[in-house]
Amino acid sequence: MSNHHGSKLLQSKFEQIEINKTNKNDLYNIIGPPSSISDFDNNKWFYFERLKTNQSLIKFGTQKIKKNNVLIVQFNNQGLLNNKKLLDLNDMNDLKHLRSITSKEFKQDNLIYNVFSSLREKINAPARNRNK
């Protein structure tokens, strides 16, 4: 069993569109409405295609991503296609987080730490000592 989400056959539709010939209406007729439009640039459209299939009977219920295509198209101000890019499953990157340890600025043997410690002790001192 497989689950298909987004625009189907995005690879073949990518080959049908041509830079400086295809306009927004042509693209709308070839692929359909975009999956998403950029919030920052209305001339940048995104189309998504994802196909998941079951791995095996032994791994019942777990699915593997078979297709994961993202088509990014950009139009000029006249509505003509001036850039197209198709990202596939091989373009997916695993993000690796760098583990770093942040050290404290004020260590206990630091002069600034000692100054702030003595100020903190004076502020937190009992009220009877301050009234003198």
C-alpha positions as CSV (number, residue, x, y, z in Angstrom):
1,M,0.0,0.0,0.0
2,S,1.3,3.5,-0.8
3,N,0.3,7.0,0.2
4,H,0.7,9.8,-2.4
5,H,0.6,13.4,-1.4
6,G,0.9,16.6,-3.5
7,S,1.3,16.8,-7.3
8,K,1.7,13.5,-9.1
9,L,4.4,13.0,-11.7
10,L,6.3,16.1,-10.9
11,Q,9.5,15.0,-12.7
12,S,7.7,14.7,-16.1
13,K,5.9,18.0,-15.6
14,F,9.2,19.6,-14.7
15,E,10.5,18.7,-18.2
16,Q,7.4,20.2,-19.9
17,I,7.9,23.7,-18.5
18,E,10.4,26.0,-20.2
19,I,12.2,29.1,-18.9
20,N,11.2,32.3,-20.6
21,K,8.3,30.6,-22.4
22,T,6.0,29.2,-19.7
23,N,3.9,31.7,-17.8
24,K,1.8,31.4,-14.6
25,N,-1.3,30.4,-16.5
26,D,0.6,27.7,-18.4
27,L,2.1,26.3,-15.3
28,Y,-1.3,26.3,-13.6
29,N,-2.7,24.3,-16.5
30,I,0.2,21.8,-16.5
31,I,0.6,21.2,-12.8
32,G,-2.3,22.9,-11.1
33,P,-2.3,25.3,-8.2
34,P,0.9,25.5,-6.2
35,S,1.3,23.7,-2.9
36,S,2.7,26.9,-1.4
37,I,3.5,30.4,-2.4
38,S,6.4,32.3,-0.8
39,D,5.4,34.7,1.9
40,F,8.1,37.1,0.8
41,D,7.9,36.8,-2.9
42,N,4.5,36.1,-4.7
43,N,6.5,35.2,-7.8
44,K,8.0,32.1,-6.1
45,W,5.9,29.0,-6.1
46,F,6.5,25.6,-4.6
47,Y,5.1,22.2,-5.6
48,F,5.5,19.1,-3.4
49,E,5.2,15.4,-4.2
50,R,5.7,12.7,-1.6
51,L,5.2,9.0,-2.1
52,K,5.4,6.6,0.9
53,T,5.2,2.8,0.6
54,N,5.0,0.0,3.1
55,Q,8.5,-1.5,3.8
56,S,7.5,-5.2,4.2
57,L,5.1,-7.4,5.9
58,I,7.5,-7.9,8.8
59,K,7.6,-4.2,9.5
60,F,3.9,-3.9,9.5
61,G,2.7,-0.3,9.4
62,T,6.0,1.4,8.9
63,Q,6.4,3.3,5.7
64,K,9.5,4.3,3.7
65,I,9.7,7.5,1.6
66,K,10.0,6.4,-2.0
67,K,9.6,9.9,-3.7
68,N,10.1,13.3,-2.1
69,N,10.2,15.9,-4.9
70,V,10.0,19.7,-4.5
71,L,9.7,21.9,-7.5
72,I,10.6,25.5,-7.0
73,V,9.6,27.9,-9.8
74,Q,10.2,31.7,-9.9
75,F,8.6,34.2,-12.3
76,N,9.7,37.6,-13.4
77,N,7.4,40.7,-13.0
78,Q,5.7,39.9,-16.3
79,G,4.7,36.4,-15.1
80,L,7.2,34.5,-17.3
81,L,9.2,31.6,-15.7
82,N,12.8,32.7,-15.2
83,N,14.0,29.9,-12.9
84,K,13.1,26.3,-12.1
85,K,14.6,23.8,-9.8
86,L,13.6,20.3,-8.9
87,L,14.9,18.7,-5.6
88,D,14.5,15.0,-5.1
89,L,15.0,12.4,-2.4
90,N,18.8,12.6,-2.8
91,D,18.8,16.3,-2.1
92,M,17.3,15.7,1.4
93,N,20.0,16.2,4.0
94,D,20.0,15.0,7.6
95,L,20.6,17.9,9.8
96,K,23.3,17.2,12.3
97,H,23.3,19.4,15.4
98,L,26.6,20.5,16.7
99,R,26.9,19.9,20.4
100,S,28.9,22.6,22.0
101,I,29.3,23.6,25.6
102,T,28.9,27.2,26.6
103,S,31.1,28.2,29.4
104,K,30.3,30.7,32.0
105,E,31.7,34.2,31.6
106,F,32.2,34.7,35.3
107,K,34.2,31.9,36.9
108,Q,34.7,31.7,40.6
109,D,38.4,32.7,40.4
110,N,37.6,35.7,38.3
111,L,37.9,39.3,39.7
112,I,34.5,40.3,38.4
113,Y,32.9,37.3,40.0
114,N,34.5,38.3,43.3
115,V,33.2,41.9,43.0
116,F,29.7,40.7,42.3
117,S,29.7,38.2,45.0
118,S,30.7,40.8,47.6
119,L,27.9,43.1,46.3
120,R,25.4,40.3,46.5
121,E,26.4,39.5,50.1
122,K,26.0,43.2,51.1
123,I,22.5,43.3,49.5
124,N,21.4,40.1,51.1
125,A,22.8,41.1,54.6
126,P,20.2,41.3,57.4
127,A,18.4,44.6,57.8
128,R,19.7,45.2,61.4
129,N,23.2,45.6,60.0
130,R,22.1,48.3,57.5
131,N,20.4,50.6,60.0
132,K,23.7,51.4,61.8
